[in-house]
Amino acid sequence: MIQIRKNVAVSDTGFLFNPMTGDSFSVNPIGQEIIRAYQKGKSEEEILEEILEAYRVDRSTAEKDLLDFKNMLANYKLID
């Protein structure tokens, strides 16, 4: 299960701050939804299903975009 690191501050407006590195990031509304889902402990499959229900996107595109987003979070050391 993927978790946003506990020391990473996440605002309601999609602003993320990593105090370990001093880096800050902002994400779009879909990114905010994904981060909230990770914080709630949802699985990637659950998140994928929510995206598919909420947006007009095919499964392969949603899977690729979710993987890309997860990799970005990992590269910036925002997830465990």
C-alpha positions as CSV (number, residue, x, y, z in Angstrom):
1,M,0.0,0.0,0.0
2,I,1.2,3.4,-0.9
3,Q,1.2,6.1,1.8
4,I,2.1,9.8,1.6
5,R,4.9,10.3,4.0
6,K,3.7,11.5,7.4
7,N,6.0,14.5,7.4
8,V,4.8,15.8,4.1
9,A,2.3,18.6,4.5
10,V,-0.7,18.5,2.2
11,S,-3.1,21.4,1.9
12,D,-6.7,21.3,0.7
13,T,-5.7,23.3,-2.3
14,G,-3.2,20.7,-3.6
15,F,0.0,22.3,-2.2
16,L,2.5,19.7,-0.9
17,F,5.5,20.6,1.2
18,N,8.4,18.2,2.0
19,P,10.2,19.6,5.1
20,M,13.0,17.1,4.7
21,T,14.1,18.7,1.4
22,G,12.4,22.1,1.6
23,D,10.7,21.3,-1.8
24,S,7.1,22.3,-2.5
25,F,4.8,21.2,-5.2
26,S,1.2,21.9,-6.3
27,V,-1.0,19.3,-8.0
28,N,-4.2,19.7,-10.1
29,P,-7.6,18.6,-8.8
30,I,-7.2,15.0,-10.0
31,G,-3.8,14.9,-8.3
32,Q,-5.5,16.1,-5.1
33,E,-8.1,13.3,-5.4
34,I,-5.4,10.7,-5.8
35,I,-3.4,12.0,-2.8
36,R,-6.5,12.1,-0.6
37,A,-7.2,8.5,-1.7
38,Y,-3.7,7.4,-0.8
39,Q,-4.1,9.2,2.6
40,K,-7.2,7.1,3.2
41,G,-5.3,3.9,2.5
42,K,-7.1,3.1,-0.8
43,S,-5.5,0.6,-3.1
44,E,-4.4,1.6,-6.6
45,E,-7.2,-0.5,-8.0
46,E,-9.8,1.4,-5.9
47,I,-8.3,4.7,-7.0
48,L,-8.3,3.6,-10.6
49,E,-12.0,2.6,-10.4
50,E,-12.8,6.0,-8.9
51,I,-11.0,7.8,-11.7
52,L,-12.8,5.7,-14.3
53,E,-16.2,6.5,-12.8
54,A,-15.6,10.2,-12.4
55,Y,-13.9,11.0,-15.7
56,R,-14.2,10.2,-19.4
57,V,-11.0,8.2,-19.8
58,D,-10.2,4.7,-21.0
59,R,-8.7,2.2,-18.6
60,S,-5.2,2.1,-20.2
61,T,-4.8,5.9,-20.2
62,A,-6.0,6.1,-16.6
63,E,-3.6,3.2,-15.6
64,K,-0.7,5.0,-17.3
65,D,-1.5,8.3,-15.8
66,L,-1.9,6.9,-12.3
67,L,1.5,5.1,-12.6
68,D,3.2,8.2,-13.9
69,F,1.8,10.2,-11.0
70,K,2.9,7.6,-8.5
71,N,6.4,7.6,-10.0
72,M,6.5,11.3,-9.7
73,L,5.6,11.1,-6.1
74,A,8.3,8.5,-5.5
75,N,10.9,10.5,-7.4
76,Y,10.3,13.5,-5.1
77,K,10.3,11.2,-2.0
78,L,6.7,12.1,-1.1
79,I,5.5,8.5,-0.6
80,D,6.7,5.4,1.3
